[in-house]
């Protein structure tokens, strides 16, 4: 036992060391996230002043309907993204990755509520070539569903050496992210933060900006999918580490014998500056592929002010739980020490997450602290509940109240697993394991009046219904973060077993775009129709790859009337030409 304890202590020392042995360029490329030189927000907006002081005028976060009322600022925020291959070592273990503008995490998109965001994406993935597409998570895409970025659903992939320009409006505000939606591509690095500034009653002095929490894998996403989708393989995919803003240490002595990949312990962790006595806004984003995160800062209370893109009535907690794709904005006051104090920031993958090393730390330093010294603070004594569930629904109330309307349509959709004829474990959602056809996205077919889809596309037509209720019944032993594109849905109930018909706070139910459903449990959601064809899926990348995805056609008659830009159809022609000369290595669902 003595030797074991010594080894555990040695590993803990490696993981929590603040001594850096690799430079930022080697760990994260061109990204500055997680470094002390990353500026407070807003900083991209300084050269483009807010019109009349505030572009939202009299609109605010407590008496304006966020789904029908938003400012039209006339301001365009333009970005240029190149997706390409590279080599970095976020935790000291060097591996091939996919980068946006040479950075991991990718560049911050920053805008005001009501601005138009224009992003030109260049596909420079070579050696080998593959398609790509980027999803702008949480954006409603009202009237522009083809800008959603889900290949095989709302668009064709961007062909190698081709480009596509996304244009969409920031009709909601808060903290979110973008990520690749082509297979499980984003688990290899195609991710980045988005901050949409808007009105708030919350009082704070400093906007720290995005804090991206992510499980991390030492193998490429395609290798992991091939391993997962092998006959009689373990369908679970174990992460190798856990990162905060793309950084964490790794104990290289644990690398398997025969693995000659360059690996350096104490590569470096993320660091943050807090101003003594001031209140800071932190924008937490779970940008991982699988893991449920439990975030905390030693000896500091967190005040939750928003979940996903929904401002909420503030409440205090010491630990925030985030499933994949979820965001939580919190306020933290630097009042736990003196100006020379330092504290550990922690994010731990929960016990129901497959992980080899589940703990991530970063260092928080007050004004005059020695940033070369490791903090000595103690973690909150809060146990892991083991359910992978979010906070109780009664805790979170949206600032703008929206009573639940009567549903015009109700659908039960079950989750389960099965083995196909090749003994490969796959996921089924609503009785189907989905497989996309990259060349024929349902949105473009529906726009042409075609609604007959092969069963494996798993397309559900919701017709002209205005308020849709979906009961998600989880018959599997795993928890799942359920995400619906193009909507912020009402959350009626969640829990173990069958739904008993109870609705939590029907006068003002919680709203967000991702919600956890626990193992062998249920989740009941409802949404107001936003015309389009929208992905509805588990946000665990490996589950989506294994078929856990459906496409919902919402108000098809209005979809037929939409005028899809020619650039969207040109992207399909480019993809069709490329695939006529190249074989697409699509071994999974594709999206």
CORJOHU-V19915 format. One record per residue. N is the residue number from 1. RES is the residue in three letters. SS is DSSP state (a for helix, b for strand, c for the rest). PHI is phi in whole degrees, -180 to 180 (* if undefined). PSI is psi in radians with two decimals (none if undefined). Layout:
# CORJOHU-V19915
n = {N:N}
res = {RES:RES}
ss = {SS:SS}
phi = {PHI:PHI}
psi = {PSI:PSI}
This chain:
# CORJOHU-V19915
n = {1:2:3:4:5:6:7:8:9:10:11:12:13:14:15:16:17:18:19:20:21:22:23:24:25:26:27:28:29:30:31:32:33:34:35:36:37:38:39:40:41:42:43:44:45:46:47:48:49:50:51:52:53:54:55:56:57:58:59:60:61:62:63:64:65:66:67:68:69:70:71:72:73:74:75:76:77:78:79:80:81:82:83:84:85:86:87:88:89:90:91:92:93:94:95:96:97:98:99:100:101:102:103:104:105:106:107:108:109:110:111:112:113:114:115:116:117:118:119:120:121:122:123:124:125:126:127:128:129:130:131:132:133:134:135:136:137:138:139:140:141:142:143:144:145:146:147:148:149:150:151:152:153:154:155:156:157:158:159:160:161:162:163:164:165:166:167:168:169:170:171:172:173:174:175:176:177:178:179:180:181:182:183:184:185:186:187:188:189:190:191:192:193:194:195:196:197:198:199:200:201:202:203:204:205:206:207:208:209:210:211:212:213:214:215:216:217:218:219:220:221:222:223:224:225:226:227:228:229:230:231:232:233:234:235:236:237:238:239:240:241:242:243:244:245:246:247:248:249:250:251:252:253:254:255:256:257:258:259:260:261:262:263:264:265:266:267:268:269:270:271:272:273:274:275:276:277:278:279:280:281:282:283:284:285:286:287:288:289:290:291:292:293:294:295:296:297:298:299:300:301:302:303:304:305:306:307:308:309:310:311:312:313:314:315:316:317:318:319:320:321:322:323:324:325:326:327:328:329:330:331:332:333:334:335:336:337:338:339:340:341:342:343:344:345:346:347:348:349:350:351:352:353:354:355:356:357:358:359:360:361:362:363:364:365:366:367:368:369:370:371:372:373:374:375:376:377:378:379:380:381:382:383:384:385:386:387:388:389:390:391:392:393:394:395:396:397:398:399:400:401:402:403:404:405:406:407:408:409:410:411:412:413:414:415:416:417:418:419:420:421:422:423:424:425:426:427:428:429:430:431:432:433:434:435:436:437:438:439:440:441:442:443:444:445:446:447:448:449:450:451:452:453:454:455:456:457:458:459:460:461:462:463:464:465:466:467:468:469:470:471:472:473:474:475:476:477:478:479:480:481:482:483:484:485:486:487:488:489:490:491:492:493:494:495:496:497:498:499:500:501:502:503:504:505:506:507:508:509:510:511:512:513:514:515:516:517:518:519:520:521:522:523:524:525:526:527:528:529:530:531:532:533:534:535:536:537:538:539:540:541:542:543:544:545:546:547:548:549:550:551:552:553:554:555:556:557:558:559:560:561:562:563:564:565:566:567:568:569:570:571:572:573:574:575:576:577:578:579:580:581:582:583:584:585:586:587:588:589:590:591}
res = {UNK:UNK:UNK:UNK:UNK:UNK:UNK:UNK:UNK:UNK:UNK:UNK:UNK:UNK:UNK:UNK:UNK:UNK:UNK:UNK:UNK:UNK:UNK:UNK:UNK:UNK:UNK:UNK:UNK:UNK:UNK:UNK:UNK:UNK:UNK:UNK:UNK:UNK:UNK:UNK:UNK:UNK:UNK:UNK:UNK:UNK:UNK:UNK:UNK:UNK:UNK:UNK:UNK:UNK:UNK:UNK:UNK:UNK:UNK:UNK:UNK:UNK:UNK:UNK:UNK:UNK:UNK:UNK:UNK:UNK:UNK:UNK:UNK:UNK:UNK:UNK:UNK:UNK:UNK:UNK:UNK:UNK:UNK:UNK:UNK:UNK:UNK:UNK:UNK:UNK:UNK:UNK:UNK:UNK:UNK:UNK:UNK:UNK:UNK:UNK:UNK:UNK:UNK:UNK:UNK:UNK:UNK:UNK:UNK:UNK:UNK:UNK:UNK:UNK:UNK:UNK:UNK:UNK:UNK:UNK:UNK:UNK:UNK:UNK:UNK:UNK:UNK:UNK:UNK:UNK:UNK:UNK:UNK:UNK:UNK:UNK:UNK:UNK:UNK:UNK:UNK:UNK:UNK:UNK:UNK:UNK:UNK:UNK:UNK:UNK:UNK:UNK:UNK:UNK:UNK:UNK:UNK:UNK:UNK:UNK:UNK:UNK:UNK:UNK:UNK:UNK:UNK:UNK:UNK:UNK:UNK:UNK:UNK:UNK:UNK:UNK:UNK:UNK:UNK:UNK:UNK:UNK:UNK:UNK:UNK:UNK:UNK:UNK:UNK:UNK:UNK:UNK:UNK:UNK:UNK:UNK:UNK:UNK:UNK:UNK:UNK:UNK:UNK:UNK:UNK:UNK:UNK:UNK:UNK:UNK:UNK:UNK:UNK:UNK:UNK:UNK:UNK:UNK:UNK:UNK:UNK:UNK:UNK:UNK:UNK:UNK:UNK:UNK:UNK:UNK:UNK:UNK:UNK:UNK:UNK:UNK:UNK:UNK:UNK:UNK:UNK:UNK:UNK:UNK:UNK:UNK:UNK:UNK:UNK:UNK:UNK:UNK:UNK:UNK:UNK:UNK:UNK:UNK:UNK:UNK:UNK:UNK:UNK:UNK:UNK:UNK:UNK:UNK:UNK:UNK:UNK:UNK:UNK:UNK:UNK:UNK:UNK:UNK:UNK:UNK:UNK:UNK:UNK:UNK:UNK:UNK:UNK:UNK:UNK:UNK:UNK:UNK:UNK:UNK:UNK:UNK:UNK:UNK:UNK:UNK:UNK:UNK:UNK:UNK:UNK:UNK:UNK:UNK:UNK:UNK:UNK:UNK:UNK:UNK:UNK:UNK:UNK:UNK:UNK:UNK:UNK:UNK:UNK:UNK:UNK:UNK:UNK:UNK:UNK:UNK:UNK:UNK:UNK:UNK:UNK:UNK:UNK:UNK:UNK:UNK:UNK:UNK:UNK:UNK:UNK:UNK:UNK:UNK:UNK:UNK:UNK:UNK:UNK:UNK:UNK:UNK:UNK:UNK:UNK:UNK:UNK:UNK:UNK:UNK:UNK:UNK:UNK:UNK:UNK:UNK:UNK:UNK:UNK:UNK:UNK:UNK:UNK:UNK:UNK:UNK:UNK:UNK:UNK:UNK:UNK:UNK:UNK:UNK:UNK:UNK:UNK:UNK:UNK:UNK:UNK:UNK:UNK:UNK:UNK:UNK:UNK:UNK:UNK:UNK:UNK:UNK:UNK:UNK:UNK:UNK:UNK:UNK:UNK:UNK:UNK:UNK:UNK:UNK:UNK:UNK:UNK:UNK:UNK:UNK:UNK:UNK:UNK:UNK:UNK:UNK:UNK:UNK:UNK:UNK:UNK:UNK:UNK:UNK:UNK:UNK:UNK:UNK:UNK:UNK:UNK:UNK:UNK:UNK:UNK:UNK:UNK:UNK:UNK:UNK:UNK:UNK:UNK:UNK:UNK:UNK:UNK:UNK:UNK:UNK:UNK:UNK:UNK:UNK:UNK:UNK:UNK:UNK:UNK:UNK:UNK:UNK:UNK:UNK:UNK:UNK:UNK:UNK:UNK:UNK:UNK:UNK:UNK:UNK:UNK:UNK:UNK:UNK:UNK:UNK:UNK:UNK:UNK:UNK:UNK:UNK:UNK:UNK:UNK:UNK:UNK:UNK:UNK:UNK:UNK:UNK:UNK:UNK:UNK:UNK:UNK:UNK:UNK:UNK:UNK:UNK:UNK:UNK:UNK:UNK:UNK:UNK:UNK:UNK:UNK:UNK:UNK:UNK:UNK:UNK:UNK:UNK:UNK:UNK:UNK:UNK:UNK:UNK:UNK:UNK:UNK:UNK:UNK:UNK:UNK:UNK:UNK:UNK:UNK:UNK:UNK:UNK:UNK:UNK:UNK:UNK:UNK:UNK:UNK:UNK:UNK:UNK:UNK:UNK:UNK:UNK:UNK:UNK:UNK:UNK:UNK:UNK:UNK:UNK:UNK:UNK:UNK:UNK:UNK:UNK:UNK:UNK:UNK:UNK:UNK:UNK:UNK}
ss = {c:a:a:a:a:a:a:a:a:a:a:a:a:a:a:a:c:c:c:c:c:c:c:a:a:a:a:a:b:c:c:c:c:c:c:c:c:c:c:c:b:c:c:c:c:c:c:c:c:c:c:c:c:c:c:c:c:c:c:c:c:c:c:c:c:c:c:c:c:c:c:c:c:c:c:b:b:b:b:b:b:b:b:b:b:b:b:b:c:c:c:c:b:c:b:b:b:b:b:b:c:c:b:c:c:b:b:b:b:b:b:b:c:c:c:b:b:b:b:b:b:b:b:b:c:c:c:c:c:c:c:b:c:b:b:b:c:c:c:c:c:c:c:c:a:a:a:c:c:c:b:c:c:c:b:c:c:b:c:c:c:c:b:b:b:b:b:b:b:c:c:c:c:b:b:b:b:b:b:b:c:c:c:c:a:a:a:a:c:c:b:b:b:b:b:b:b:c:c:c:c:c:c:c:c:b:b:b:b:b:b:b:b:b:b:b:c:c:c:c:a:a:a:a:a:a:a:a:c:c:c:c:c:c:c:c:c:c:b:c:b:b:b:b:c:c:b:c:c:c:c:a:a:a:c:c:c:c:c:c:c:c:b:c:c:c:c:c:c:c:b:b:b:c:c:c:c:c:b:b:b:b:b:b:b:b:c:c:c:c:c:c:b:b:b:b:b:c:c:c:c:b:b:b:b:b:b:c:c:b:b:b:b:b:b:b:b:c:c:b:b:b:c:c:c:c:b:b:b:b:b:b:b:c:c:c:c:c:c:c:c:b:b:b:b:b:b:b:b:c:c:c:c:c:b:c:c:c:b:b:b:b:b:b:b:c:c:c:c:c:c:c:c:c:c:c:c:c:c:c:c:c:c:c:c:c:c:c:c:c:c:c:c:c:c:c:c:b:c:c:c:c:c:c:c:c:c:c:b:b:b:b:b:b:b:b:b:b:b:c:c:c:c:c:b:b:b:b:b:c:c:b:c:c:c:c:c:c:c:c:c:a:a:a:a:a:a:c:c:c:c:c:c:c:a:a:a:c:b:b:b:c:c:c:c:c:b:b:b:b:b:b:b:b:c:c:c:c:c:b:b:b:b:b:c:c:c:c:b:b:b:b:b:b:b:b:c:c:c:c:c:c:c:c:c:c:c:c:c:b:b:b:c:b:b:b:b:c:c:c:b:b:b:b:b:b:b:b:c:c:c:b:b:b:b:b:b:b:c:c:a:a:a:a:a:c:c:c:b:b:b:b:b:b:c:a:a:a:a:a:c:c:c:c:c:a:a:a:a:a:a:a:a:a:a:a:a:a:a:a:a:c:c:c:c:c:c:c:c:c:c}
phi = {*:-62:-65:-61:-63:-63:-66:-63:-64:-65:-63:-63:-64:-64:-68:-104:-68:-99:-73:-96:-114:-127:-75:-62:-62:-79:-87:-136:64:-85:-76:-108:-59:85:-111:-73:-94:-68:-77:-67:-94:-80:-133:-77:-89:-65:-90:-139:-57:-68:-63:55:91:-140:-72:-93:54:-87:-73:-145:-98:-129:-136:-127:-71:-70:-97:-130:-120:-156:-73:-109:-78:77:-93:-110:-104:-106:-136:-129:-115:-117:-98:-150:-84:-166:-129:-141:-136:-56:-120:99:-95:-75:-152:-72:-139:-113:-122:-104:54:72:-126:-137:-62:-71:-60:-73:-97:-132:-153:-101:-54:96:-72:-95:-108:-122:-128:-92:-107:-103:-89:-112:-78:-133:61:-89:-81:-158:-75:-157:-166:-122:-99:-100:-63:92:-76:-73:51:-66:81:-136:-63:-72:-93:-71:87:-103:-67:81:-132:-108:-161:-85:-61:-76:-69:-54:66:-117:-132:-145:-106:-88:-135:-154:-102:-83:-83:-119:-137:135:-114:-154:-158:-121:-160:-62:-121:-92:52:-102:-55:-68:-68:-101:130:-85:-144:-169:-89:-132:-125:-110:-75:-153:-69:-158:-88:-67:-100:-149:-102:-135:-101:-65:96:-73:-125:-92:-109:-152:-65:-139:-123:-88:-109:-64:-59:-69:-64:-67:-67:-62:-66:-65:-98:-89:-57:62:-79:-69:-71:-78:-117:-88:-77:-98:-160:-136:-122:-118:50:77:-138:-178:-82:-145:-84:-68:-69:-90:-63:-61:-59:91:-90:-97:-62:-56:-146:-128:-70:58:-63:133:-114:-72:-133:-133:-98:-113:-93:-54:82:-95:-101:-118:-98:-116:-109:-81:-136:-87:-104:-81:-96:-148:-76:-84:-100:-121:-101:-158:-128:-50:66:-123:-87:-103:-107:-78:-123:-160:-130:54:-108:-124:-63:-127:-65:-59:-145:-99:-158:-105:-137:-113:-101:-131:-78:-57:92:-80:-130:-139:-93:-129:-107:-135:-98:-82:-128:-96:-165:-106:-61:-102:-84:-136:-141:-84:-95:-132:-141:-115:-72:-71:-67:-96:-109:-71:-150:-84:-138:-90:-103:-123:-133:-141:-108:-109:-118:-74:-48:-113:-72:-81:-76:-92:-104:-76:-61:-120:-69:-109:-71:-62:-90:-124:-77:-75:-68:79:-99:59:-94:-75:-57:-54:-62:-70:-76:-105:-123:-58:-63:-89:-78:-134:-62:-70:-77:-71:-72:-98:-158:-129:-135:-98:-126:-94:-111:-158:-116:-158:-109:-81:-64:-96:62:-101:-79:-129:-105:-119:-128:60:87:-132:-95:-74:-141:-80:-109:-58:-83:-137:-63:-56:-61:-71:-69:-64:-62:-93:86:-101:-128:-102:-115:-59:-54:-69:-77:53:-99:-114:-88:-98:55:-91:-63:-101:-142:-110:-107:-125:-101:-92:-109:-94:-96:-112:-84:-118:-82:-140:-84:-93:-123:-118:-71:76:-149:-107:-93:-76:-110:-87:-167:-152:164:-77:64:-83:-75:-95:92:-71:-118:-80:50:-61:-73:-166:-68:-61:-130:-167:-109:-139:-144:-75:-114:-78:-59:50:-126:-139:-140:-119:-125:-149:-143:-84:-61:-121:-55:157:-118:-125:-71:-134:-159:-76:-89:-72:-56:-72:-73:-60:-62:-84:108:-82:-163:-132:-113:-107:-90:-108:51:-59:-63:-74:-64:-63:-85:-72:-102:-76:-60:-62:-63:-68:-70:-66:-61:-69:-66:-62:-67:-61:-64:-65:-73:-72:-118:-139:-91:-84:-84:-97:-101:-119:-64:101:-149}
psi = {-0.58:-0.77:-0.73:-0.78:-0.67:-0.73:-0.72:-0.76:-0.70:-0.75:-0.73:-0.65:-0.72:-0.79:-0.52:0.07:2.46:0.00:2.17:2.31:-0.11:2.49:2.88:-0.63:-0.64:-0.53:-0.66:0.20:-2.28:0.03:2.48:-0.02:2.46:0.06:2.78:-0.16:-0.08:2.16:2.76:2.74:2.78:2.59:-0.41:-0.30:-0.11:-0.47:0.07:1.40:2.65:2.27:2.27:0.47:-0.88:2.11:-0.19:0.00:-2.17:-0.03:2.51:-2.98:0.12:-0.24:0.43:2.28:1.96:-0.21:-0.16:-0.26:2.08:2.67:2.65:1.62:-0.43:0.06:2.36:2.20:1.97:2.40:2.67:2.00:2.33:2.14:2.16:2.95:2.74:-3.13:2.14:3.02:1.32:-0.53:0.27:-0.29:1.93:2.36:2.74:2.43:3.05:2.27:2.62:2.03:0.64:0.29:2.54:2.10:2.84:3.07:2.57:2.31:2.21:2.27:3.03:2.68:2.20:-0.16:2.74:2.33:2.22:2.08:2.04:2.11:2.12:2.18:1.74:0.53:2.00:2.88:0.97:2.94:2.63:2.84:3.02:2.91:2.63:2.28:2.35:1.56:2.23:-0.19:2.37:-0.46:0.79:2.02:-0.01:0.90:-0.37:-0.16:0.08:-0.49:0.39:1.79:2.48:0.04:-1.05:-0.18:2.92:2.70:2.70:2.10:2.70:2.40:0.31:2.94:2.75:2.41:2.05:2.40:2.11:2.83:2.44:1.36:-0.22:2.94:2.73:-2.58:2.29:-2.79:2.91:2.69:2.70:2.47:0.27:1.94:-2.44:0.55:-0.60:-0.39:-0.24:0.16:-0.14:1.32:2.72:2.82:2.72:2.31:2.11:1.93:2.41:-3.08:2.65:2.51:-0.22:2.36:2.09:2.81:-0.56:2.33:1.80:-0.52:-2.83:2.44:1.79:2.19:2.22:2.24:2.75:2.52:2.44:-0.10:2.68:2.63:-0.67:-0.66:-0.69:-0.68:-0.74:-0.67:-0.79:-0.64:0.49:2.67:2.30:0.34:2.75:2.09:-0.21:2.49:2.01:2.24:2.76:-0.37:3.12:2.36:2.62:2.09:0.74:0.29:2.53:2.70:2.86:2.45:1.72:-0.25:-0.23:-0.05:2.36:2.53:2.39:-0.15:1.87:0.31:2.35:2.28:2.27:2.13:2.79:0.77:-0.56:2.50:2.92:2.61:2.54:2.51:2.23:2.50:2.14:2.23:-0.14:2.77:2.32:2.46:2.20:2.32:1.62:2.32:2.11:1.74:0.39:3.13:-0.39:-0.70:2.42:2.18:2.52:1.85:2.45:2.87:2.17:2.29:0.23:2.38:2.43:2.30:1.97:2.24:-0.18:2.57:2.19:-2.22:0.65:1.94:2.41:2.83:2.20:2.46:2.70:2.57:2.90:-0.33:2.37:2.29:2.27:2.10:2.94:2.27:-0.27:2.67:2.55:2.17:2.26:2.69:2.42:2.20:2.28:1.30:0.33:0.04:-2.79:3.09:-0.19:0.19:2.68:2.60:2.67:2.31:2.39:2.54:2.07:2.35:2.37:2.93:-0.31:0.30:2.26:1.91:2.39:-0.57:1.72:-0.05:2.29:2.49:2.71:2.85:2.30:2.15:2.30:3.09:-0.83:0.35:2.67:1.89:-0.01:-0.12:2.47:2.42:2.77:0.28:2.83:2.50:2.67:2.48:1.31:2.07:2.69:2.09:-0.34:0.07:-0.26:0.45:2.71:3.08:2.69:2.43:-0.45:-0.29:-0.62:2.09:2.14:2.48:-0.77:1.96:2.39:1.87:2.53:2.14:2.86:2.32:2.52:-0.13:2.43:2.35:2.32:2.27:2.05:2.61:2.28:2.94:2.80:2.91:2.29:-3.01:-0.34:0.21:0.59:2.26:2.19:2.92:2.53:2.43:2.10:0.60:0.04:2.42:1.95:2.52:2.13:2.67:1.81:-0.49:-0.24:1.33:2.33:-0.56:-0.78:-0.60:-0.74:-0.63:-0.46:0.08:0.26:2.13:0.27:1.83:2.53:2.58:-0.63:-0.18:-0.33:0.93:2.22:2.09:2.09:0.06:-2.49:0.22:2.53:-0.39:1.95:2.23:2.30:2.22:1.93:2.06:1.97:1.86:0.28:2.81:0.21:2.58:2.70:2.35:1.96:2.17:2.35:2.13:2.61:0.13:2.63:1.91:2.74:2.49:1.96:-0.72:2.67:2.69:-3.02:2.73:-2.62:2.65:2.31:0.14:-0.09:2.45:2.21:2.05:1.15:-0.33:-0.35:1.19:2.74:2.56:2.40:3.12:-0.07:2.38:2.45:2.39:2.23:2.87:2.38:0.68:-2.83:2.73:2.27:2.11:2.89:2.55:2.59:2.36:2.26:1.86:2.35:-3.03:2.09:2.39:2.41:1.96:2.93:2.36:0.08:2.06:-0.68:-0.54:-0.74:-0.73:-0.57:0.20:0.02:1.32:2.45:2.74:2.26:2.12:2.01:2.09:1.21:-0.56:-0.63:-0.55:-0.69:-0.52:-0.12:2.56:1.71:2.25:2.59:-0.50:-0.53:-0.76:-0.57:-0.63:-0.67:-0.66:-0.71:-0.75:-0.72:-0.74:-0.76:-0.74:-0.33:-0.27:-0.10:2.59:2.19:2.19:1.15:1.65:-0.11:-2.82:-0.49:-0.31:none}
